[in-house]
C-alpha cells in the first residue's frame, strides 16, 4: 500500500513538472560514513602531548646545613626539593622584596621623597639616609635592595602609604592577593622576628614572591646591580652602595635577582642568615631559598643556596633539551 502511495506522489510530481521533487521523494538520504576511529584520531591530533613535570634525582645525596630550604621551578610551579619549606618563620630582610614590589606597582621611580626623622633613625642595616634630605624613589630602591637599608624601607613605606601602619596593611593585602597563604608582615623591613605576630613567611611563599618580582624589569635591574654611587637631589652627601647578594658581587652570570636577610641568632628563634636567589641555567630558571643556616658567617646563606641550586641544575629530569 505504501509503495503505491509513493508511486502516486511521484506521478503527480512529474505531471506538475516538479521532477526535482520526485527525485527527492524517491532517493534515500545518504549520511557520510564517519568512523569512531577517525573521530578519535582527529581528537588525538588536536590535543598537545603533556610534558612531564621536572623532578630531581639523587636527592638523598644532598646534605644541607640550614633549618629550612626549598627549590622552586616557577615555570611549572613545582617545588623540587624542600625541608620545612611550608612552615612560617622569620625571614629578616627578604621581606623587602614585598616593599620593593609595592613601590614599583604604586610609585614612580622619578618621584622625590623627603626623608622623615622616623626613617632616618631606623636601627640595623642602613643606606645612610639623613633627616630632611631628598632622595629619588629609584635611589631609595637601590638602598633597599643592595644595602638592605631599613631606613630606605621606612622611607618607601611612608611614600607609598603615608605611614608604616597603612603600608603594613597593604603588604598583607597584597600577600593575600598573590596567594601567599603563609605570609604575615608587621613591618616593611623584616625587623620583627616574633614567630607568631612578626614579619614571617614560609620558604615556599618567599620563592613565590621572588618569582613575582621577576616580572618587573626595573626591579630585576636593581637586584642585579653590583654597586652604585648616588647623592640626594641637591647633589650632596654622596654614598656608595654594594649588593649584599654574593651571587651578584661574585659575578655569577646565572643570576636573575635575589635578596639577603640577616636576623638574630637561630638559637634564640631568630632568622639567622637567609637568602633567596633566582638563577637561570640550561633552559631552566630555579629559585632557591635557604633560611636559618647553621654557620654564622656573612657568606653562609650564599654557600647554602649555591650548593642547593647547583645540585638542582645537575640532577634535574628531564633535561631542558629532552
C-alpha positions in Angstrom: 0.0 0.0 0.0 2.9 2.3 1.0 4.6 1.5 -2.3 1.5 2.6 -4.3 1.3 5.9 -2.3 4.9 6.8 -3.2 4.4 5.9 -6.9 1.3 8.1 -7.0 3.1 11.0 -5.5 5.9 10.6 -7.9 3.5 10.5 -10.9 1.8 13.6 -9.6 5.1 15.4 -9.2 6.0 14.6 -12.8 2.6 15.7 -14.0 3.1 19.1 -12.3 6.6 19.4 -13.8 8.3 19.0 -10.4 10.9 16.4 -11.3 13.2 17.6 -8.6 10.5 17.0 -6.0 10.0 13.5 -7.3 13.7 12.7 -7.1 13.9 14.0 -3.5 10.9 11.8 -2.6 12.3 8.6 -4.3 16.0 8.9 -3.4 17.1 7.8 0.1 19.1 10.2 2.3 22.8 9.1 2.5 24.9 10.2 5.5 28.7 10.3 5.3 30.3 7.3 6.9 32.4 8.7 9.8 34.0 6.0 11.9 34.7 6.3 15.6 38.3 5.6 14.9 38.7 8.7 12.6 37.0 10.9 15.3 39.4 9.6 17.9 42.4 10.2 15.7 41.3 13.8 15.0 40.8 14.5 18.7 44.2 13.0 19.5 45.9 15.1 16.9 44.3 18.3 18.3 45.4 17.7 21.9 49.0 18.6 22.9 51.1 15.9 24.5 51.7 16.9 28.1 55.3 17.3 29.2 56.4 15.5 32.4 56.9 17.8 35.4 60.5 18.3 36.3 61.9 16.4 39.3 65.2 15.8 40.9 67.2 12.6 41.1 69.7 11.5 43.7 68.1 13.7 46.4 69.4 11.5 49.2 72.9 12.6 48.3 72.2 16.3 49.1 73.4 17.4 52.6 72.3 20.9 53.7 73.2 22.9 56.7 70.1 25.1 57.1 67.0 24.8 59.2 64.8 25.3 56.1 65.4 25.3 52.4 63.5 24.9 49.1 63.9 25.0 45.3 61.1 26.2 43.2 60.6 26.0 39.4 58.4 28.9 38.5 57.6 27.8 35.0 55.9 24.6 36.2 55.1 25.9 39.7 56.8 22.8 41.1 58.7 22.5 44.3 61.6 20.3 43.5 63.0 19.7 47.0 62.3 21.2 50.4 62.8 20.9 54.2 60.4 22.8 56.4 59.5 24.6 53.2 55.9 25.3 54.1 56.4 26.5 57.7 56.2 30.2 58.6 59.4 31.5 60.1 61.2 34.9 60.4 62.8 35.8 57.1 64.5 39.0 58.0 65.2 41.5 55.2 64.0 39.2 52.4 60.5 40.8 53.2 61.9 43.9 51.5 61.0 42.2 48.2 57.4 42.9 49.0 58.3 46.5 49.9 60.0 46.9 46.6 57.1 45.3 44.6 54.6 47.7 46.2 56.9 50.6 45.3 57.2 49.7 41.7 53.5 48.9 41.4 52.2 52.1 43.0 55.0 54.6 42.8 57.1 56.4 40.2 60.9 56.0 40.1 61.5 59.7 39.4 59.4 60.9 42.4 61.4 62.6 45.1 60.9 61.6 48.8 61.8 63.8 51.8 63.4 61.6 54.5 61.5 61.7 57.8 63.0 61.6 61.2 61.5 58.1 61.7 63.1 56.8 58.5 66.5 58.3 59.2 66.6 56.8 62.8 65.8 53.2 61.9 68.1 50.6 63.6 70.2 48.0 61.9 71.4 48.0 58.3 71.3 51.4 56.6 71.5 53.2 53.3 72.9 56.3 55.2 69.8 58.4 54.8 69.6 61.7 56.8 66.6 63.5 58.1 65.2 66.1 55.7 67.3 65.2 52.7 65.5 64.4 49.4 66.2 61.2 47.5 64.5 59.8 44.4 62.4 56.7 44.7 64.8 54.8 42.4 67.8 55.5 44.6 65.8 54.5 47.6 65.1 51.2 45.9 68.9 50.8 45.4 69.3 51.5 49.1 66.6 49.0 50.0 67.8 46.1 47.8 71.6 46.5 47.7 72.5 47.8 51.1 69.3 46.3 52.7 68.6 49.7 54.2 66.0 49.7 57.0 65.9 53.4 56.6 65.1 53.1 52.9 62.3 50.6 53.7 60.6 53.1 56.1 61.0 56.0 53.7 59.3 54.0 50.9 56.6 52.8 53.2 55.8 56.4 54.1 56.0 57.5 50.5 53.5 54.8 49.3 51.0 54.8 52.2 51.7 57.8 54.4 52.7 55.9 57.4 54.1 52.5 58.5 50.8 51.1 59.8 48.9 51.7 56.5 51.8 50.2 54.5 51.9 47.1 56.6 48.2 46.6 56.0 48.9 47.0 52.3 51.7 44.4 52.4 49.3 41.8 54.0 46.6 42.6 51.5 49.0 42.2 48.6 50.3 39.0 50.0 46.7 37.6 50.1 46.1 38.7 46.6 49.2 36.9 45.4 48.1 33.7 47.1 50.8 33.8 49.9 48.9 31.9 52.5 51.9 31.5 54.8 52.8 35.2 54.9 52.4 37.9 57.6 54.1 41.3 57.7 54.3 43.6 60.7 56.9 46.0 59.4 58.4 46.9 56.0 62.0 45.8 56.7 61.7 42.4 58.5 62.9 43.6 61.9 60.1 42.0 63.8 61.1 38.3 64.4 58.2 37.3 66.6 57.4 33.8 65.4 53.6 34.3 65.6 52.8 38.0 65.1 56.0 39.3 63.5 57.2 39.5 59.9 57.2 35.9 58.9 56.6 33.6 55.9 57.5 30.2 54.6 60.4 29.5 52.2 57.7 28.5 49.7 56.0 31.9 49.9 59.3 33.6 49.7 60.1 31.7 46.5 56.7 32.7 45.0 57.3 36.3 46.0 60.7 36.2 44.3 59.1 34.7 41.2 56.5 37.5 41.0 59.2 40.2 41.5 61.0 39.0 38.3 58.0 40.3 36.3 59.3 43.9 36.8 62.3 44.6 34.6 63.3 47.8 36.6 63.3 45.8 39.8 65.4 43.0 38.2 67.9 45.5 37.0 68.3 46.9 40.6 68.6 43.4 42.1 71.4 42.6 39.7 73.4 45.8 40.2 76.8 45.1 41.8 77.3 48.6 43.3 76.2 52.2 42.7 77.0 55.7 43.7 74.3 58.3 44.2 73.6 61.6 46.0 70.5 63.3 47.1 68.7 65.6 44.6 70.9 68.6 45.6 74.0 66.6 44.5 75.2 66.5 48.1 76.0 63.6 50.6 77.4 61.1 48.1 77.2 57.4 49.1 78.3 54.1 47.6 76.1 51.0 47.9 77.3 47.5 47.4 75.0 44.5 46.8 74.8 42.1 49.7 73.9 39.2 47.4 77.1 37.3 46.7 75.7 35.8 43.5 75.9 39.4 42.2 79.2 40.5 43.9 80.9 37.3 42.9 79.8 37.8 39.2 77.7 34.7 38.8 76.4 35.0 35.2 73.3 33.0 36.0 71.8 35.4 38.5 68.4 37.0 37.8 67.7 38.5 41.1 67.6 37.9 44.8 67.7 39.3 48.4 69.6 38.6 51.5 68.4 38.7 55.1 70.2 38.6 58.4 68.3 38.3 61.7 69.2 37.3 65.2 70.8 34.0 66.1 68.8 30.9 65.2 69.4 29.5 68.7 67.1 32.2 70.1 64.5 31.6 67.4 65.7 34.3 65.0 66.0 34.2 61.3 69.8 33.8 61.2 71.2 34.1 57.7 68.6 34.0 54.8 68.9 34.2 51.1 66.6 33.8 48.1 68.0 33.9 44.6 66.8 33.1 41.1 69.3 31.5 38.7 69.0 30.6 35.0 71.0 27.7 33.5 70.5 25.2 30.6 67.0 26.4 29.9 65.7 26.2 33.5 65.1 29.0 36.0 65.2 27.9 39.6 64.6 29.9 42.7 66.5 28.7 45.8 65.8 29.6 49.4 68.0 28.9 52.5 66.9 30.1 55.9 68.5 29.6 59.3 71.9 28.5 58.2 73.9 26.6 60.8 77.1 28.5 60.1 77.0 32.1 61.4 79.1 33.9 58.9 78.3 36.5 56.1 78.7 34.0 53.3 76.7 31.2 54.9 73.4 31.7 53.1 75.2 32.2 49.8 77.1 28.9 50.2 73.9 27.0 51.0 71.8 28.4 48.2 74.6 27.9 45.7 75.0 24.3 46.8 71.2 23.8 46.6 70.8 25.3 43.1 73.9 23.7 41.7 72.6 20.3 42.9 69.2 21.0 41.3 70.7 22.0 37.9 72.9 18.9 37.9 70.1 16.5 38.8 67.0 17.8 37.1 65.0 15.4 34.9 64.0 15.8 32.2 66.9 17.9 30.9 65.7 21.0 29.1 66.9 19.6 25.7 64.8 16.4 26.1 
